[in-house]
Amino acid sequence: MEYIYAALLLHYAKQDISEENLAKVLQAAGIQPDEIRVKAMVTALKEVNIEEAVKAAAVPMAAAPVAAAAPAAAAAQPAAAAPAEEKAEEEKKGPGEEEVAGGLASLFG
């Protein structure tokens, strides 16, 4: 996970995500970088638009509290209104967990 954080830090600082820079960030954090993992991370991130991946990952997280509040609201409503409410919630849902996991997986390989 620390390799991902180091890459995100470099991205945020608008620095090139290179093997040398990634190793420097890890060393500054007191971590002895593994050369193979550094190479793998840099290679994996060459084809990834980090800005888009971060935006895609942030949307489901922001919607999570709303989804958690929905069951409590449904319990407060009469039973007859519940099926219509469930259909509306299904239509409003964003990407599923599998889609989000697939998007995040693109960050790592």
C-alpha positions in Angstrom: 0.0 0.0 0.0 2.9 2.3 0.7 4.0 2.2 -2.9 0.5 3.4 -4.0 0.6 6.2 -1.5 4.0 7.2 -2.7 2.8 7.3 -6.3 -0.2 9.3 -5.3 2.0 11.8 -3.5 4.2 12.2 -6.5 1.1 12.7 -8.7 -0.3 15.3 -6.3 3.1 17.1 -6.3 3.0 17.0 -10.1 6.3 15.0 -10.1 7.1 12.3 -12.6 6.3 8.9 -11.3 9.6 7.3 -12.0 11.5 4.5 -10.3 14.0 7.0 -8.8 11.3 9.4 -7.5 9.2 6.6 -6.1 12.2 5.1 -4.3 13.1 8.5 -2.9 9.6 9.0 -1.5 9.7 5.6 0.2 13.1 6.2 1.6 12.0 9.6 3.0 9.2 7.8 4.8 11.7 5.3 6.3 10.8 2.4 4.1 13.5 0.4 2.3 12.1 0.2 -1.3 12.0 -3.2 -3.1 13.4 -2.6 -6.5 11.1 -5.1 -8.2 8.0 -3.6 -6.6 9.1 -0.1 -7.6 9.6 -1.2 -11.2 6.2 -3.0 -11.2 4.4 0.0 -9.8 5.9 2.4 -12.3 5.2 0.1 -15.2 1.6 -0.5 -14.0 0.9 3.2 -13.7 2.3 4.2 -17.1 -1.0 3.4 -18.8 -3.3 4.7 -16.0 -4.9 8.1 -15.9 -4.5 8.6 -12.1 -6.7 11.7 -12.0 -9.6 9.8 -13.6 -9.1 6.7 -11.3 -9.2 8.9 -8.2 -12.4 10.6 -9.4 -14.0 7.2 -10.2 -13.0 5.8 -6.8 -14.2 8.9 -4.9 -17.8 8.9 -6.3 -18.9 5.5 -4.7 -17.3 6.5 -1.4 -19.3 9.7 -1.3 -22.5 7.8 -2.0 -21.9 5.2 0.7 -23.4 7.1 3.6 -26.6 7.8 1.5 -26.9 4.1 0.8 -26.5 3.2 4.5 -29.3 5.7 5.4 -31.7 4.3 2.9 -32.7 1.1 4.9 -33.6 3.2 7.9 -35.7 5.5 5.8 -37.5 2.5 4.2 -38.3 1.0 7.6 -40.0 4.2 8.6 -42.3 4.2 5.6 -45.5 2.0 5.2 -44.9 -1.5 3.7 -46.9 -0.6 0.6 -44.5 2.2 -0.4 -41.4 0.1 0.1 -41.4 -1.8 -3.3 -41.6 1.5 -5.3 -38.9 3.0 -3.2 -36.6 0.0 -3.8 -37.0 0.3 -7.5 -36.2 4.0 -7.4 -33.1 3.3 -5.3 -31.9 0.6 -7.8 -32.1 3.1 -10.6 -30.2 5.8 -8.8 -27.3 3.6 -7.8 -23.9 4.3 -9.3 -21.4 1.7 -10.3 -21.6 -1.6 -8.4 -18.8 -2.9 -6.2 -17.5 -5.1 -8.9 -17.2 -2.1 -11.3 -15.4 0.0 -8.7 -13.1 -2.9 -7.9 -12.3 -3.3 -11.6 -11.5 0.4 -11.8 -9.3 0.3 -8.8 -7.6 -2.8 -10.2 -6.5 -0.8 -13.2 -4.3 1.2 -10.8 -2.4 -1.9 -9.9 -1.9 -3.8 -13.1 
